[in-house]
Amino acid sequence: MLEYATKLTLLPSKVTSRDVDQLRRAGFSDRDVLDIAEVTAYYAYANRIADGLGVPVETWVED
């Protein structure tokens, strides 16, 4: 799951059906795969919006 999420984040154009098949073989359902993809994509989206608008990092976040 983490390998898939990392690949989706860093190399989204390289994700293929083989990656999804690996998740299925590991026991993830199609709904699980959808949830993983949606959460990964949402965090990427939210971080890009914040970065693109220059939103400062919260003071409680360590460098």
SVG drawing of the C-alpha trace seen along z (x, -y; Angstrom):
<svg xmlns="http://www.w3.org/2000/svg" viewBox="-15 -33 29 45">
<polyline fill="none" stroke="black" stroke-width="0.4" points="0.0,0.0 2.7,-2.4 4.7,-1.7 1.6,-2.3 0.8,-5.6 4.4,-6.7 4.4,-5.9 1.1,-7.7 2.5,-10.7 5.9,-10.9 5.4,-9.2 1.6,-9.2 2.1,-8.7 3.9,-5.4 1.0,-3.8 -0.5,-0.9 -3.1,1.8 -0.2,4.0 0.2,1.8 -3.5,2.2 -3.3,5.9 -0.5,6.1 -2.8,4.4 -5.5,6.9 -3.1,9.8 -2.1,8.4 -5.7,8.6 -7.0,5.1 -10.5,4.9 -11.4,2.6 -13.0,0.3 -9.8,0.3 -7.8,-0.6 -10.1,-3.4 -9.8,-4.7 -6.0,-4.5 -6.0,-6.4 -8.4,-9.1 -6.6,-9.8 -3.3,-9.9 -4.6,-12.2 -6.4,-14.4 -3.3,-15.0 -1.3,-15.8 -4.0,-18.3 -4.4,-20.0 -0.6,-20.4 -0.3,-21.8 -3.1,-24.3 -1.5,-25.4 2.0,-25.6 0.6,-27.4 -1.1,-30.0 1.9,-30.5 0.1,-29.2 2.7,-29.2 3.5,-25.9 1.7,-25.7 4.0,-26.6 3.5,-23.1 5.0,-21.4 8.6,-20.5 11.1,-21.2"/>
</svg>
